[in-house]
Amino acid sequence: MKKHVPNALTCLNLLCGCLALSLILAGDAFDNSRLVTAAYLVGLAAVADFFDGFAARALGVSSPIGKDLDSLADMVSFGVVPGAILYRLLSAGTLSSSTLPGGNYLPYLAFSLTIFSALRLAKFNNDSRQTDSFIGLPTPACTLVVAALPLILANDKLGLGGYLLTPWFLLGLTAVLSTLLVAEIPLFALKFKNFGWADNRRRYVFIVLAAGLVLALGAAGVPLAVLAYVAMSVPAAERAG
């Protein structure tokens, strides 16, 4: 039975992605409460995605089917879902035919993130350099940045709502994240082969820093945590170069 545990977690990831997508695309009018629920489902999908690999290593099981299933689940939860969230946000009133040329069509540019996510996952599956680290921003990290936006809007203590729903910010964020997904930037992975300090110092520091940012800033801390993740990977990339 143990060989099925990682795949069951991967299927939970996929189920959360499907449920999130159904909420995001439900109805014609913008409803941020549905996006908030979808964001929590994305968080659950990310947890399942982390623990399916963790379980596979802990139980000493792996299979080509498991690898393919993981990528297929990730394509939904961390490829289609973030594109759909950005599409909904871009369609939420501030972007209309009266504000920008071609405004009725610009929201569809959000799905460029979905395309680059597919490219990222395909590269990962065929890149031998990415066994113990990543080249380019992982799709779950990218998705957590996008999923944080509805949560920030729902509890906007910092007054960021007026900026987050502007088309220039959302389209710019789409472009930046799409670029990071396929950029040749080495990033450390949160994969623990053991729990010793010496081998996992960067991981432990990042986990503490990320937790502190989220506790202090709420959802607004999530994009900052991902930014810190990229920044903390730079010294390792320089040494590797």
C-alpha positions in Angstrom: 0.0 0.0 0.0 2.8 2.4 0.8 3.7 2.8 -2.9 0.2 4.4 -3.4 0.6 7.1 -0.7 2.6 9.6 -2.8 0.2 9.2 -5.8 -2.8 9.7 -3.4 -1.2 13.0 -2.3 -0.6 14.0 -5.9 -4.3 13.2 -6.7 -5.3 15.4 -3.7 -3.2 18.2 -5.3 -5.1 17.7 -8.6 -8.5 17.6 -6.8 -7.7 20.9 -5.0 -6.7 22.5 -8.3 -9.9 21.3 -10.0 -12.1 22.7 -7.2 -10.2 26.0 -7.2 -10.7 26.3 -10.9 -14.4 25.6 -10.7 -14.7 28.5 -8.1 -12.6 30.9 -10.1 -14.6 30.5 -13.3 -18.1 30.2 -11.7 -20.5 33.1 -12.5 -20.1 36.1 -14.7 -19.6 38.8 -12.1 -16.4 39.2 -10.2 -16.6 37.7 -6.7 -13.4 37.9 -4.7 -14.8 35.6 -2.0 -14.7 32.7 -4.5 -11.1 33.6 -5.3 -10.3 33.6 -1.6 -11.6 30.1 -1.2 -9.7 29.1 -4.4 -6.5 30.6 -2.9 -6.9 28.4 0.2 -7.4 25.4 -2.0 -4.2 26.3 -3.9 -2.4 26.4 -0.5 -3.7 22.9 0.3 -2.6 21.8 -3.2 0.9 23.1 -2.5 1.1 21.3 0.8 0.0 18.0 -0.9 2.6 18.7 -3.7 5.4 19.1 -1.1 4.4 16.0 0.8 4.0 13.7 -2.2 7.7 14.0 -2.9 8.6 13.9 0.8 6.5 10.7 1.2 8.1 9.1 -1.9 11.6 9.7 -0.5 10.7 8.6 3.0 9.0 5.4 1.8 11.7 4.7 -0.8 9.2 4.4 -3.6 9.1 6.0 -7.1 7.8 5.3 -10.5 7.6 6.9 -14.0 3.8 7.1 -13.6 4.2 9.0 -10.3 6.5 11.5 -12.0 4.1 12.0 -14.9 1.1 12.2 -12.6 2.9 14.9 -10.5 3.5 17.1 -13.6 -0.1 16.6 -14.8 -1.5 17.6 -11.4 0.9 20.6 -11.2 -0.2 21.8 -14.6 -3.7 22.2 -13.3 -3.1 23.5 -9.8 0.0 25.6 -10.6 -0.5 26.3 -14.3 -4.2 26.7 -15.2 -5.3 28.0 -11.8 -3.0 31.0 -11.5 -3.7 32.0 -15.1 -7.4 31.9 -14.3 -7.0 34.0 -11.1 -5.1 36.6 -13.1 -7.8 36.5 -15.8 -10.5 37.1 -13.2 -8.6 40.0 -11.6 -7.8 41.6 -15.0 -11.5 41.4 -15.8 -12.6 42.9 -12.5 -13.8 46.3 -13.6 -10.7 48.4 -13.7 -9.8 46.8 -17.1 -12.6 47.6 -19.6 -12.8 48.7 -23.2 -13.0 52.3 -22.0 -9.7 52.3 -20.0 -7.3 50.7 -22.5 -7.2 49.9 -26.2 -8.3 46.3 -26.6 -9.3 46.2 -22.9 -11.8 43.4 -23.6 -9.1 41.1 -24.8 -6.2 42.0 -22.5 -7.4 39.7 -19.7 -6.6 36.7 -21.9 -2.9 37.6 -21.7 -3.1 36.2 -18.1 -3.0 32.7 -19.7 0.5 33.4 -20.9 1.5 32.4 -17.4 -0.2 29.1 -18.0 1.8 28.6 -21.2 5.1 29.4 -19.4 4.1 27.1 -16.6 3.8 24.2 -19.1 7.2 25.1 -20.5 8.6 25.2 -17.0 7.2 21.7 -16.1 8.4 20.2 -19.4 11.9 21.6 -18.9 12.0 20.2 -15.3 11.0 16.7 -16.5 13.9 16.7 -19.0 16.7 18.6 -17.3 19.1 16.4 -15.4 20.4 19.5 -13.6 17.2 19.8 -11.6 17.4 16.6 -9.5 18.4 18.4 -6.2 17.7 22.0 -7.1 15.7 24.1 -9.6 16.5 26.1 -12.7 13.9 28.8 -12.8 11.1 29.6 -10.4 9.0 26.5 -9.4 5.4 26.6 -10.5 4.1 26.3 -6.9 6.0 29.3 -5.8 4.8 31.3 -8.7 1.2 30.2 -8.0 1.4 31.2 -4.3 2.3 34.8 -5.4 -0.8 34.9 -7.6 -3.1 33.2 -5.0 -2.0 35.8 -2.4 -3.6 38.6 -4.4 -7.3 37.8 -3.6 -6.3 37.3 0.1 -4.6 40.7 0.2 -7.7 42.3 -1.4 -10.0 40.6 1.1 -8.1 42.0 4.1 -6.5 45.1 2.7 -4.9 46.6 5.9 -2.1 48.1 3.8 -4.3 49.8 1.3 -2.9 47.9 -1.7 -6.2 47.2 -3.4 -6.1 50.2 -5.6 -2.7 49.1 -7.0 -3.3 45.3 -7.2 -6.3 45.7 -9.6 -4.7 48.0 -12.0 -4.0 46.4 -15.4 -0.4 47.6 -15.6 0.4 45.9 -12.3 -1.3 42.6 -13.2 0.1 42.5 -16.7 3.5 43.4 -15.4 3.3 40.7 -12.7 2.3 38.2 -15.4 5.3 39.1 -17.5 7.8 39.0 -14.6 6.5 35.6 -13.3 6.4 34.1 -16.8 10.0 35.1 -17.3 11.2 33.8 -13.9 9.5 30.4 -14.6 11.9 29.7 -17.6 14.9 31.8 -16.6 18.2 30.1 -16.2 18.4 31.0 -12.5 19.5 28.2 -10.1 17.3 28.1 -7.0 17.7 25.8 -4.0 15.0 23.2 -3.4 13.1 22.6 -0.2 14.0 18.9 -0.3 15.3 17.5 3.0 17.5 14.4 2.6 18.2 14.7 6.3 17.4 17.3 9.0 20.9 18.3 10.0 21.7 22.0 10.3 24.9 21.9 8.1 23.1 20.5 5.0 19.9 22.5 5.4 21.0 25.8 6.9 19.6 27.9 4.0 16.4 25.9 4.0 15.8 26.5 7.8 16.7 30.2 7.5 14.2 30.6 4.7 11.4 28.7 6.5 11.8 30.9 9.5 12.0 34.1 7.4 9.0 33.1 5.3 7.0 32.3 8.4 7.9 35.6 10.0 6.8 37.6 6.9 3.5 35.8 6.7 2.8 36.2 10.5 3.7 39.9 10.3 2.1 40.8 7.0 -0.5 38.1 6.4 -1.0 37.3 2.7 1.1 40.3 1.7 4.1 38.4 3.2 3.8 35.6 0.6 5.2 37.5 -2.4 7.9 38.9 -0.2 8.8 35.4 0.9 9.1 34.2 -2.7 11.2 37.2 -3.4 13.4 36.3 -0.5 13.6 32.7 -1.8 15.0 34.0 -5.1 17.4 36.4 -3.4 18.7 33.7 -1.0 19.5 31.5 -4.0 21.8 34.0 -5.6 24.9 33.4 -3.5 24.7 29.7 -4.3 24.3 30.4 -8.0 27.3 32.7 -7.9 29.4 30.0 -6.3 28.2 27.5 -8.8 29.2 29.8 -11.6 
